[in-house]
Amino acid sequence: MDTCAPHTFLFSVNNPVPVSGQSTGHLPPDAEMASTIRLPGTGRPDQPPLARIFTPRSTHRGSHQSPAPFWIHRGADDAPLCSVQPVAPDVYDVFTAEGVPLARITRRAGRLMPWPRRARWTALLHASSQQVTGREGTWYAWLAYVTTAPVWFLLVLCLMVYSYFEGSPDDAAFGHPARTRWRVPGIGTALDYRGISKTYHFKPQRLDLRVAYTFATLNTRNPQR
């Protein structure tokens, strides 16, 4: 597939697969392939993904306070695309395969008080000093979520009572509005995450593919807090 053309992709978390060999010399000895980026409907093992994400086994379950580094490889030939190193909680530096700084990505958490504020992703691109921003959840989705909060509360309460007598229901989780559009100033939306379908709509001519794949990895690995 021509990844330079606009396309839609999915982020898929896999059972970690240990890797070894000369081709992974830049990875830590305990590296695992923990997830992949794929086109929708191409989950067969014989079809290479768009990208593979590797993490060190000892820290691949990184937390908000102790985030883990990761490496993104191209799916077709397993060539390194970039590496992502945590600097601080919610701050990450992205490097090219040659180790050149590519971008710094930060996430500012959302809040309700003293005034509502959506969580926001920001990437500062070193080559152009340009900023790419994305806010989690659209304003109208949050408005609907807040105004229907009493209904959600009653539903969750009913599920808690049900689970007490009958065991846990199949799905008792209710997520916040998740749609996120990453925009480039003066250009428009470059990456659009659809929370319901869990797909990313990407326009490579507007944003470096390595930064877009890093956004998708961080957005999936760090659920809303």
C-alpha positions in Angstrom: 0.0 0.0 0.0 1.1 3.6 -0.7 1.2 5.1 2.8 1.7 8.5 1.3 -2.0 8.5 0.3 -4.7 9.3 2.8 -5.8 6.1 4.5 -7.6 4.7 7.6 -5.8 2.5 10.1 -6.4 0.6 13.3 -4.1 0.3 16.3 -4.1 -3.3 17.5 -2.7 -4.5 20.8 -1.3 -8.0 20.5 0.0 -10.7 22.7 3.7 -9.6 23.1 6.1 -11.6 20.9 9.8 -11.6 21.8 12.2 -10.6 19.0 15.8 -11.4 18.4 18.3 -11.3 15.6 20.8 -8.9 14.0 18.0 -6.7 12.5 16.9 -5.6 16.0 20.4 -4.6 17.2 19.1 -1.1 18.1 16.4 -2.6 20.4 16.9 -3.6 24.0 17.7 -7.3 24.5 14.3 -7.9 26.0 12.3 -6.2 23.2 8.9 -7.5 22.4 6.5 -6.7 19.5 3.5 -5.5 21.6 1.2 -4.0 19.0 0.7 -3.2 15.3 -0.9 -0.6 13.1 -3.0 -2.2 10.4 -5.5 -1.3 7.7 -9.1 -2.2 8.7 -9.9 -5.8 7.7 -6.3 -7.0 7.3 -5.6 -8.9 10.5 -4.4 -12.1 8.8 -0.9 -13.2 9.8 0.2 -13.4 6.2 -0.5 -9.8 5.6 2.1 -7.4 6.9 0.9 -4.5 9.0 1.6 -0.9 8.2 3.9 -0.7 11.3 5.0 -2.7 14.3 5.5 -1.3 17.8 8.2 -2.7 20.0 8.6 -2.2 23.8 11.1 -3.5 26.4 9.5 -6.4 28.3 10.5 -5.1 31.7 8.5 -1.8 31.2 6.0 -2.4 28.4 3.2 -2.0 30.9 4.4 1.5 31.7 2.1 3.8 33.7 1.3 7.5 33.7 4.0 8.2 36.2 6.5 5.8 34.7 6.0 5.7 30.9 7.8 3.2 28.7 9.8 3.9 25.6 8.9 2.3 22.3 10.1 1.9 18.8 8.1 1.9 15.6 9.1 -0.1 12.6 7.7 -0.2 9.1 5.6 -3.3 8.6 6.6 -4.3 5.1 10.4 -4.7 5.7 10.7 -4.1 9.4 12.9 -1.1 8.8 13.1 1.4 11.8 10.9 4.4 11.5 11.4 6.2 14.8 11.9 5.8 18.5 9.9 7.5 21.3 11.5 8.2 24.7 9.6 9.5 27.7 11.0 12.7 29.2 8.4 13.1 32.0 4.9 12.1 32.7 2.9 12.9 29.5 6.0 14.3 27.7 7.7 12.3 24.9 10.6 13.0 22.5 10.3 11.4 19.0 13.6 10.6 17.2 14.2 9.5 13.6 15.7 6.1 12.9 19.1 7.9 12.7 18.6 9.5 16.2 17.7 13.0 15.0 15.1 14.8 17.1 11.8 14.9 15.2 9.2 16.2 17.6 8.3 16.6 21.3 4.8 15.4 22.2 3.0 16.5 25.4 -0.5 15.7 26.8 -2.3 18.2 29.1 -4.9 16.4 31.2 -8.5 17.5 31.2 -10.3 18.8 34.2 -13.7 20.1 35.4 -12.7 22.6 38.0 -12.2 25.6 38.3 -13.5 25.5 34.7 -14.0 22.6 32.2 -11.0 21.8 30.0 -10.6 19.0 27.5 -7.4 16.9 27.5 -5.1 18.2 24.8 -2.2 16.7 22.8 0.5 18.9 21.4 3.4 18.1 19.1 6.2 20.6 18.5 7.9 19.7 15.2 11.6 20.5 15.4 12.2 20.9 11.7 9.6 23.7 11.3 8.8 24.8 14.8 5.2 24.1 14.0 2.7 22.9 16.6 0.1 20.2 16.0 -2.7 20.0 18.5 -5.6 17.7 19.2 -8.3 17.9 21.9 -10.0 14.7 23.2 -13.7 14.7 22.6 -15.7 17.2 20.6 -17.4 20.0 22.5 -20.9 18.8 21.5 -20.1 15.2 22.5 -19.0 16.5 26.0 -22.1 18.6 26.2 -24.3 15.6 25.5 -22.3 13.5 27.9 -22.6 16.0 30.8 -26.3 16.7 30.3 -27.1 12.9 30.2 -24.9 12.2 33.3 -27.9 11.4 35.6 -29.1 8.7 33.1 -25.6 7.2 33.0 -25.4 7.2 36.8 -28.7 5.3 37.2 -27.6 2.8 34.5 -24.2 2.2 36.3 -26.1 1.8 39.6 -28.4 -0.8 38.0 -25.4 -2.7 36.6 -23.7 -2.7 40.0 -26.8 -4.2 41.6 -27.1 -6.7 38.8 -23.4 -7.7 39.2 -24.0 -8.2 43.0 -26.7 -10.8 42.4 -25.8 -12.3 39.0 -22.1 -11.7 38.6 -20.3 -9.2 36.3 -22.2 -8.1 33.2 -20.5 -8.6 29.8 -19.7 -4.9 29.4 -20.1 -2.4 32.2 -17.6 0.2 31.0 -18.7 3.6 29.7 -16.1 5.7 28.1 -15.9 9.5 27.8 -16.1 11.2 24.4 -13.0 10.1 22.6 -13.0 11.6 19.1 -9.8 13.5 18.6 -8.8 15.7 15.6 -5.1 16.6 15.4 -4.9 19.9 13.4 -2.0 21.7 11.7 -2.4 25.5 11.8 -3.3 26.9 8.4 -3.6 23.4 6.9 -6.4 21.6 8.7 -7.1 18.2 10.2 -4.2 15.7 9.6 -5.3 12.9 11.9 -8.8 12.1 13.1 -9.5 9.4 15.7 -13.1 8.1 15.7 -13.9 6.7 19.1 -16.8 4.5 18.1 -15.0 2.6 15.3 -11.6 3.1 17.0 -10.1 4.0 13.6 -7.7 6.8 12.6 -8.2 8.7 9.4 -4.8 10.1 8.3 -3.7 12.5 5.6 0.1 12.1 5.2 0.5 15.2 3.2 -0.4 17.2 6.3 1.7 15.5 9.0 4.8 13.3 9.2 3.7 9.6 9.3 6.1 8.9 12.2 4.4 11.6 14.3 0.9 10.4 13.4 1.8 6.8 14.3 3.3 8.0 17.6 0.1 10.0 18.4 -2.0 6.8 17.7 0.3 4.7 19.9 0.2 7.1 22.8 -3.5 7.7 22.5 -4.2 4.0 22.6 -1.7 3.1 25.3 -2.8 6.0 27.6 -6.5 5.8 28.0 -8.3 8.9 29.3 -7.5 9.8 32.8 
